[in-house]
Each structure stands twice: as C-alpha cells, then as structure tokens.
Amino acid sequence: MDIHIQINKLIQKTIENKIDWKSINQNAFRWTIQKETNQFITTFQAVNIPQNILDNNIQNMIGIIGNGTFIFTLQTTNPGETIIQLQVTQTTNNEYLNELIKLYKIIAEKTKKDYSKILDDLLDNL
C-alpha cells in the first residue's frame, strides 16, 4: 500500500479519536495496540523541529523544519523487530513531509487537550 495513503489514514483515524496517542515527551508520541499475542508499537517523533511548527499561520511548512527530522517507527514485540522506520527531512523522503507535519500537529494538539482535561479533573476532585 502507498505510504501517502497510510499516513492519510493515520491522520483521519487520529482526527476521529480512533488512535490513542500518548505523549512520551514534548516531541514524541506513542500508540500501542495488542493483536492476539503480539503488541505493535508506533512511535512518531520530531527531532530538532522548531516549536513554532504548531503555529497554524505558517504557510510554508517545508521551509520551517530546517535541519529537523521526523521519525516514524512501527515495531512488534513478538518477535521483537522493527517493521518500518521512515525518516523524513527537507532533503530525505521529503515527499511525506507535509503529511507528517499535519499528523504531528494533530497529535500534539490532541494529547495537549487530553492531558489538560486529566489535570483539570484531578484539580476539580481535590
């Protein structure tokens, strides 16, 4: 299957809240799913990406990442192996850059809202 189609499916399923992304740190997110005896771990990480990438007013997304890299990895635990790892920069695999920036922005906003809601719930119950 075409990687563009798969990334766009990830975007759509994330928008529909069908993928439960968790923040590992401020620049990395993880989605884990169990299928029978196998666990699949998807990690999406931004390395050296400027924080203003989340600014919706920026028109030229490709120009803003500078020397940054997006790393998308799918691994399995049984057997433990990497199924795919896609590294995208301005010069390497850049045909996926706009889609990965869009996915990154959606995940970052969603996890920010999720954690904000959790904190509000904790504070409201004190």
Backbone as ProteinMPNN parsed JSONL, in Angstrom:
{"seq_chain_A": "MDIHIQINKLIQKTIENKIDWKSINQNAFRWTIQKETNQFITTFQAVNIPQNILDNNIQNMIGIIGNGTFIFTLQTTNPGETIIQLQVTQTTNNEYLNELIKLYKIIAEKTKKDYSKILDDLLDNL", "coords_chain_A": {"N_chain_A": [[0.843, -1.18, 0.0], [0.442, 2.275, -0.648], [2.487, 4.659, 0.975], [1.703, 7.303, 1.364], [-1.083, 7.082, 1.391], [-1.414, 5.492, 3.67], [-0.394, 7.207, 5.679], [-2.253, 9.277, 5.479], [-4.522, 7.874, 6.274], [-3.816, 7.407, 8.939], [-3.872, 10.054, 9.841], [-6.626, 10.642, 9.501], [-7.848, 8.686, 11.19], [-6.776, 9.505, 13.599], [-7.903, 12.055, 13.885], [-10.547, 11.222, 14.16], [-10.445, 10.206, 16.686], [-9.764, 7.514, 17.014], [-7.333, 6.482, 17.389], [-5.233, 6.109, 20.043], [-3.065, 8.106, 20.936], [-0.22, 8.652, 22.944], [1.707, 10.918, 24.818], [5.163, 10.799, 24.915], [7.268, 12.443, 25.429], [7.849, 15.968, 25.025], [8.243, 16.022, 22.294], [7.683, 13.544, 21.178], [5.528, 10.821, 20.414], [3.412, 8.017, 21.176], [1.692, 5.107, 20.119], [0.102, 2.256, 21.079], [-0.918, -1.039, 20.449], [-2.593, -4.1, 21.032], [-2.599, -7.178, 19.418], [-3.814, -10.239, 19.363], [-1.296, -12.355, 20.355], [0.61, -10.503, 20.04], [2.172, -7.354, 20.346], [1.942, -4.157, 18.988], [3.848, -1.319, 18.401], [3.755, 1.98, 17.733], [5.685, 4.714, 17.047], [6.095, 8.169, 16.89], [8.115, 10.772, 16.19], [9.637, 13.968, 16.589], [12.596, 15.481, 15.793], [14.737, 18.038, 16.611], [12.922, 19.926, 15.632], [11.498, 23.09, 15.151], [9.603, 24.752, 17.706], [7.604, 26.466, 16.813], [6.356, 25.173, 14.779], [3.862, 24.355, 15.343], [2.281, 26.507, 14.945], [-0.497, 27.673, 13.362], [-0.579, 29.627, 11.427], [1.531, 29.529, 9.733], [2.567, 29.248, 6.459], [4.404, 28.009, 4.658], [5.277, 25.079, 5.328], [7.315, 23.224, 4.81], [9.684, 24.717, 4.627], [10.117, 25.507, 7.259], [11.172, 23.528, 8.935], [13.898, 23.337, 8.941], [16.905, 21.872, 9.887], [15.638, 19.737, 10.954], [14.124, 16.518, 11.763], [11.635, 14.104, 11.11], [10.657, 11.109, 12.594], [9.222, 8.094, 12.042], [8.136, 5.135, 13.37], [7.326, 1.702, 13.338], [6.952, -1.037, 15.353], [7.148, -4.46, 16.449], [6.493, -6.778, 19.11], [6.623, -9.511, 19.193], [7.766, -11.497, 16.989], [10.409, -9.489, 18.44], [10.92, -6.781, 16.562], [11.664, -4.241, 14.124], [9.275, -3.059, 11.988], [8.827, -1.033, 10.14], [10.652, 1.919, 9.498], [10.563, 5.254, 9.011], [12.309, 7.993, 8.038], [12.202, 11.432, 7.759], [13.221, 14.365, 6.24], [14.012, 17.727, 5.129], [15.357, 17.086, 2.843], [15.441, 14.322, 2.561], [13.291, 11.737, 1.8], [11.307, 13.665, 1.499], [8.865, 13.867, 0.257], [6.897, 13.04, 1.921], [6.674, 14.909, 3.83], [4.815, 17.142, 4.256], [2.466, 15.756, 4.978], [3.311, 14.412, 7.305], [3.924, 16.568, 8.955], [1.367, 17.62, 9.274], [0.132, 15.441, 10.602], [1.698, 15.383, 12.929], [1.035, 17.885, 14.089], [-1.709, 17.516, 14.622], [-1.681, 15.342, 16.422], [-0.137, 16.446, 18.508], [-1.782, 18.564, 19.368], [-4.075, 17.127, 20.14], [-3.101, 15.425, 22.233], [-2.281, 17.357, 24.021], [-4.74, 18.521, 24.749], [-5.927, 16.256, 25.932], [-4.254, 15.797, 28.181], [-4.573, 18.184, 29.503], [-7.258, 18.042, 30.199], [-7.191, 15.844, 31.944], [-5.606, 16.876, 34.032], [-7.255, 19.01, 34.858], [-9.479, 17.514, 35.785], [-8.277, 16.144, 37.936], [-7.603, 18.304, 39.597], [-10.131, 19.383, 40.099], [-11.213, 17.501, 41.734], [-10.044, 17.705, 44.205]], "CA_chain_A": [[0.0, 0.0, 0.0], [1.159, 3.537, -0.74], [2.728, 5.269, 2.28], [0.864, 8.507, 1.458], [-2.429, 6.641, 1.786], [-1.345, 5.053, 5.065], [-0.257, 8.39, 6.544], [-3.547, 9.967, 5.486], [-5.424, 7.081, 7.129], [-3.425, 7.723, 10.31], [-4.404, 11.39, 10.127], [-8.083, 10.546, 9.635], [-8.183, 7.913, 12.397], [-6.414, 10.336, 14.742], [-8.963, 13.068, 13.977], [-11.752, 10.524, 14.629], [-10.141, 9.693, 18.031], [-9.689, 6.056, 16.993], [-5.967, 6.133, 17.762], [-4.965, 6.66, 21.372], [-1.671, 8.53, 21.03], [0.252, 9.103, 24.255], [2.922, 11.714, 24.749], [6.325, 10.252, 25.611], [7.881, 13.697, 25.866], [7.26, 17.07, 24.268], [8.444, 15.85, 20.855], [7.49, 12.164, 20.738], [4.218, 10.251, 20.731], [3.372, 6.563, 21.004], [0.409, 4.414, 20.046], [0.347, 0.83, 21.292], [-2.111, -1.858, 20.267], [-2.387, -5.535, 21.2], [-3.285, -8.046, 18.455], [-3.556, -11.612, 19.791], [-0.129, -12.448, 21.244], [1.603, -9.553, 19.562], [1.957, -5.942, 20.62], [2.508, -3.273, 17.975], [4.17, -0.022, 18.985], [4.02, 3.005, 16.731], [6.287, 5.897, 17.653], [6.243, 9.291, 15.965], [8.996, 11.663, 16.917], [10.205, 15.114, 15.888], [13.921, 15.776, 16.329], [15.209, 19.367, 16.2], [11.863, 20.656, 14.927], [11.169, 24.293, 15.921], [8.297, 24.705, 18.372], [6.572, 27.217, 16.089], [5.731, 24.31, 13.774], [2.464, 24.211, 15.741], [1.595, 27.743, 14.59], [-1.34, 27.431, 12.19], [-0.458, 30.711, 10.451], [2.695, 29.295, 8.876], [2.13, 28.735, 5.163], [5.404, 27.132, 4.06], [5.668, 24.13, 6.364], [8.565, 22.558, 4.489], [10.793, 25.602, 4.918], [10.3, 25.803, 8.676], [11.781, 22.489, 9.773], [15.352, 23.495, 8.984], [17.648, 20.605, 9.917], [14.865, 18.787, 11.74], [13.786, 15.2, 11.22], [10.515, 13.341, 11.65], [10.945, 9.677, 12.577], [8.014, 7.29, 12.241], [8.589, 3.762, 13.539], [6.371, 0.674, 13.739], [7.667, -2.202, 15.86], [6.362, -5.542, 17.024], [7.205, -7.383, 20.239], [6.668, -10.967, 19.096], [9.12, -11.308, 17.525], [10.829, -8.105, 18.587], [11.571, -6.277, 15.361], [11.148, -3.032, 13.51], [8.584, -3.366, 10.741], [9.15, 0.072, 9.241], [11.104, 3.181, 10.081], [10.598, 6.274, 7.98], [12.923, 9.245, 8.473], [11.859, 12.452, 6.781], [13.819, 15.687, 6.408], [13.775, 18.562, 3.941], [16.033, 16.529, 1.666], [15.304, 12.87, 2.523], [11.884, 11.314, 1.861], [10.524, 14.873, 1.744], [7.528, 13.773, -0.334], [5.959, 12.744, 3.015], [6.854, 15.936, 4.855], [3.59, 17.881, 4.59], [1.538, 14.879, 5.684], [3.819, 14.155, 8.654], [3.736, 17.801, 9.731], [-0.058, 17.667, 9.62], [-0.1, 14.424, 11.621], [2.352, 15.844, 14.16], [0.244, 18.972, 14.667], [-2.965, 16.959, 15.127], [-1.372, 14.549, 17.612], [0.312, 17.354, 19.566], [-2.96, 19.278, 19.887], [-4.944, 16.157, 20.815], [-2.528, 14.992, 23.512], [-2.304, 18.539, 24.901], [-6.111, 18.605, 25.279], [-6.138, 15.102, 26.808], [-3.56, 15.997, 29.446], [-5.199, 19.333, 30.16], [-8.504, 17.532, 30.796], [-6.816, 14.999, 33.092], [-5.181, 17.765, 35.118], [-8.458, 19.681, 35.353], [-10.248, 16.532, 36.561], [-7.573, 15.919, 39.194], [-7.724, 19.507, 40.427], [-11.537, 19.55, 40.495], [-11.573, 16.489, 42.743], [-9.279, 17.895, 45.442]], "C_chain_A": [[0.891, 1.247, 0.0], [1.28, 4.198, 0.635], [1.911, 6.545, 2.447], [-0.539, 8.147, 1.94], [-2.432, 6.226, 3.248], [-1.215, 6.236, 6.029], [-1.579, 9.144, 6.612], [-4.598, 9.203, 6.284], [-5.114, 7.328, 8.6], [-3.974, 9.086, 10.731], [-5.897, 11.304, 10.387], [-8.485, 9.809, 10.906], [-7.827, 8.69, 13.665], [-7.469, 11.418, 14.955], [-10.232, 12.454, 14.558], [-11.59, 9.95, 16.042], [-10.137, 8.17, 18.094], [-8.289, 5.55, 17.321], [-5.649, 6.864, 19.052], [-3.479, 6.975, 21.519], [-1.384, 8.997, 22.442], [1.547, 9.871, 24.05], [4.023, 11.04, 25.557], [7.126, 11.405, 26.207], [7.325, 14.78, 24.945], [7.375, 16.893, 22.756], [8.188, 14.441, 20.334], [6.158, 11.616, 21.259], [4.234, 8.761, 20.429], [1.924, 6.085, 20.987], [0.721, 2.931, 20.116], [-0.976, 0.077, 21.135], [-1.727, -3.333, 20.374], [-3.228, -6.285, 20.172], [-2.883, -9.474, 18.774], [-2.342, -11.635, 20.713], [0.948, -11.424, 20.896], [1.209, -8.124, 19.917], [2.663, -5.137, 19.529], [2.671, -1.893, 18.591], [4.533, 0.919, 17.85], [4.536, 4.236, 17.458], [6.484, 6.947, 16.573], [6.979, 10.393, 16.709], [9.507, 12.777, 16.007], [11.521, 15.463, 16.56], [14.392, 17.101, 15.734], [14.204, 20.12, 15.339], [11.529, 21.89, 15.762], [9.762, 24.22, 16.502], [7.224, 25.464, 17.606], [5.981, 26.43, 14.925], [4.237, 24.15, 14.081], [1.64, 25.456, 15.426], [0.817, 27.532, 13.293], [-1.219, 28.511, 11.118], [0.699, 30.507, 9.483], [2.229, 28.633, 7.58], [3.114, 27.719, 4.577], [5.957, 26.182, 5.112], [7.034, 23.508, 6.07], [9.76, 23.424, 4.872], [11.093, 25.769, 6.389], [11.084, 24.736, 9.433], [13.297, 22.546, 9.81], [16.058, 22.15, 8.9], [16.908, 19.52, 10.684], [14.543, 17.506, 10.992], [12.522, 14.685, 11.897], [10.883, 11.872, 11.519], [9.667, 8.936, 12.944], [8.437, 5.827, 12.266], [7.424, 2.873, 13.95], [7.166, -0.561, 14.111], [6.674, -3.236, 16.363], [7.189, -6.194, 18.135], [7.344, -8.892, 20.127], [6.668, -11.388, 17.631], [9.458, -9.822, 17.604], [11.575, -7.627, 17.352], [10.929, -4.972, 14.916], [10.542, -3.406, 12.171], [8.886, -2.29, 9.7], [9.693, 1.23, 10.068], [11.28, 4.153, 8.925], [11.185, 7.538, 8.581], [12.726, 10.269, 7.366], [12.495, 13.774, 7.181], [13.457, 16.528, 5.184], [14.366, 17.955, 2.681], [15.895, 15.013, 1.521], [13.846, 12.486, 2.72], [10.946, 12.498, 2.053], [9.147, 14.869, 1.08], [6.461, 13.462, 0.723], [5.901, 13.869, 4.052], [5.564, 16.659, 5.23], [2.599, 17.035, 5.37], [2.005, 14.61, 7.112], [3.728, 15.394, 9.537], [2.285, 17.907, 10.171], [-0.374, 16.66, 10.726], [0.486, 14.858, 12.957], [1.524, 16.924, 14.857], [-1.051, 18.449, 15.289], [-2.717, 16.174, 16.419], [-0.982, 15.46, 18.776], [-0.872, 18.085, 20.189], [-3.872, 18.33, 20.668], [-4.384, 15.75, 22.171], [-2.482, 16.143, 24.506], [-3.682, 18.687, 25.544], [-6.383, 17.473, 26.26], [-5.506, 15.334, 28.175], [-4.11, 17.189, 30.214], [-6.479, 18.895, 30.859], [-8.2, 16.681, 32.03], [-6.423, 15.87, 34.278], [-6.362, 18.51, 35.702], [-9.293, 18.753, 36.222], [-9.595, 16.273, 37.919], [-7.739, 17.106, 40.134], [-9.157, 19.709, 40.928], [-11.929, 18.592, 41.609], [-10.749, 16.585, 44.022], [-10.183, 18.428, 46.549]], "O_chain_A": [[1.97, 1.247, 0.592], [0.298, 4.29, 1.372], [1.467, 6.847, 3.554], [-1.107, 8.829, 2.793], [-3.353, 6.572, 3.988], [-1.859, 6.256, 7.078], [-1.981, 9.599, 7.682], [-5.471, 9.812, 6.902], [-6.026, 7.445, 9.419], [-4.478, 9.246, 11.843], [-6.385, 11.834, 11.385], [-9.375, 10.263, 11.625], [-8.498, 8.552, 14.688], [-7.881, 11.667, 16.088], [-10.919, 13.09, 15.358], [-12.494, 9.282, 16.543], [-10.476, 7.597, 19.129], [-8.078, 4.352, 17.506], [-5.781, 8.085, 19.139], [-2.73, 6.22, 22.14], [-2.212, 9.663, 23.064], [2.374, 9.512, 23.212], [3.844, 10.745, 26.739], [7.596, 11.337, 27.342], [6.413, 14.513, 24.163], [6.66, 17.562, 22.009], [8.449, 14.165, 19.163], [5.731, 11.908, 22.376], [4.962, 8.296, 19.552], [1.067, 6.577, 21.72], [1.503, 2.41, 19.321], [-2.015, 0.512, 21.631], [-0.684, -3.759, 19.878], [-4.433, -6.055, 20.065], [-1.756, -9.884, 18.497], [-2.362, -10.988, 21.76], [2.065, -11.486, 21.41], [0.045, -7.743, 19.797], [3.818, -5.397, 19.19], [1.754, -1.366, 19.22], [5.486, 0.687, 17.106], [3.891, 4.737, 18.38], [6.976, 6.654, 15.483], [6.512, 10.882, 17.737], [9.773, 12.565, 14.824], [11.558, 15.712, 17.765], [14.441, 17.265, 14.515], [14.582, 20.859, 14.43], [11.297, 21.765, 16.964], [8.845, 23.694, 15.871], [6.043, 25.142, 17.732], [5.181, 26.971, 14.161], [3.444, 23.847, 13.19], [0.425, 25.456, 15.621], [1.406, 27.248, 12.249], [-1.711, 28.325, 10.006], [0.826, 31.248, 8.509], [1.578, 27.588, 7.604], [2.699, 26.683, 4.057], [6.993, 26.457, 5.718], [7.824, 23.291, 6.988], [10.749, 22.91, 5.393], [12.211, 26.136, 6.748], [11.62, 25.033, 10.5], [13.919, 21.871, 10.63], [15.841, 21.381, 7.964], [17.493, 18.492, 11.027], [14.671, 17.42, 9.771], [12.359, 14.816, 13.11], [11.36, 11.434, 10.472], [9.107, 9.13, 14.023], [9.024, 5.33, 11.305], [6.627, 3.245, 14.811], [7.949, -1.078, 13.314], [5.52, -2.928, 16.66], [8.419, -6.167, 18.107], [8.102, -9.498, 20.884], [5.588, -11.618, 17.086], [8.856, -9.002, 16.911], [12.719, -8.015, 17.118], [9.799, -4.653, 15.287], [11.208, -3.998, 11.321], [9.165, -2.589, 8.539], [9.247, 1.481, 11.188], [12.043, 3.907, 7.99], [10.628, 8.096, 9.526], [13.036, 10.021, 6.201], [12.334, 14.242, 8.308], [12.696, 16.095, 4.319], [13.93, 18.269, 1.574], [16.204, 14.471, 0.459], [13.232, 12.877, 3.713], [9.904, 12.364, 2.695], [8.347, 15.774, 1.317], [5.266, 13.601, 0.461], [5.162, 13.781, 5.032], [5.252, 16.776, 6.415], [1.963, 17.517, 6.307], [1.189, 14.581, 8.033], [3.481, 15.282, 10.738], [2.007, 18.248, 11.321], [-1.072, 16.993, 11.684], [-0.157, 14.717, 13.997], [1.335, 16.879, 16.073], [-1.445, 18.895, 16.367], [-3.455, 16.325, 17.392], [-1.446, 15.267, 19.9], [-0.95, 18.208, 21.411], [-4.38, 18.686, 21.731], [-5.117, 15.731, 23.159], [-2.63, 15.927, 25.709], [-3.784, 18.948, 26.743], [-6.998, 17.692, 27.304], [-6.138, 15.099, 29.205], [-4.109, 17.193, 31.445], [-6.758, 19.325, 31.978], [-8.886, 16.793, 33.047], [-6.861, 15.626, 35.402], [-6.468, 18.634, 36.922], [-9.767, 19.159, 37.283], [-10.285, 16.193, 38.935], [-7.986, 16.932, 41.327], [-9.364, 20.156, 42.056], [-12.88, 18.851, 42.346], [-10.75, 15.659, 44.833], [-9.722, 18.652, 47.668]]}, "name": "protein", "num_of_chains": 1, "seq": "MDIHIQINKLIQKTIENKIDWKSINQNAFRWTIQKETNQFITTFQAVNIPQNILDNNIQNMIGIIGNGTFIFTLQTTNPGETIIQLQVTQTTNNEYLNELIKLYKIIAEKTKKDYSKILDDLLDNL"}
